[in-house]
Amino acid sequence: AYKSYDKGKKALSAKKYKEAQKLAENALSSCPEEALFWHLKGESLLAQESPHLAQKAFSEAISRNPSYYDFYLKRAQA
């Protein structure tokens, strides 16, 4: 799962947003409780101009790790 996450972060940096979303979803299928995977999905959706779906993903990240402030910032941006 973390290999998919790492590849997803690289895809996001390369502006390959759909690929990043797929990799995030792949990581989530193995480990849906990992907040970072939800965060990656939210970032990729936000970059694809899907703010409502991004907000849901960031909310999922927050529910799994409420102490990480970046999840809140990204949700507010969406």
Solvent accessible surface area in square Angstrom, and as a share of the most:
residue,aa,sasa,rsa
1,A,52,0.40
2,Y,116,0.44
3,K,162,0.69
4,S,13,0.09
5,Y,29,0.11
6,D,77,0.40
7,K,123,0.52
8,G,0,0.00
9,K,69,0.29
10,K,146,0.62
11,A,6,0.05
12,L,29,0.14
13,S,97,0.63
14,A,60,0.46
15,K,149,0.63
16,K,112,0.47
17,Y,62,0.24
18,K,152,0.64
19,E,82,0.37
20,A,0,0.00
21,Q,40,0.18
22,K,148,0.63
23,L,31,0.15
24,A,0,0.00
25,E,69,0.31
26,N,79,0.40
27,A,0,0.00
28,L,14,0.07
29,S,89,0.57
30,S,81,0.52
31,C,45,0.27
32,P,66,0.41
33,E,118,0.53
34,E,37,0.16
35,A,6,0.05
36,L,63,0.31
37,F,0,0.00
38,W,42,0.15
39,H,11,0.05
40,L,0,0.00
41,K,42,0.18
42,G,0,0.00
43,E,25,0.11
44,S,0,0.00
45,L,9,0.04
46,L,47,0.24
47,A,40,0.31
48,Q,50,0.22
49,E,152,0.68
50,S,33,0.21
51,P,52,0.33
52,H,139,0.62
53,L,97,0.48
54,A,0,0.00
55,Q,68,0.30
56,K,133,0.56
57,A,3,0.02
58,F,0,0.00
59,S,42,0.27
60,E,62,0.28
61,A,0,0.00
62,I,17,0.09
63,S,80,0.51
64,R,73,0.27
65,N,56,0.29
66,P,86,0.54
67,S,101,0.65
68,Y,89,0.34
69,Y,151,0.58
70,D,33,0.17
71,F,1,0.00
72,Y,86,0.33
73,L,95,0.47
74,K,47,0.20
75,R,85,0.31
76,A,89,0.69
77,Q,124,0.55
78,A,25,0.19
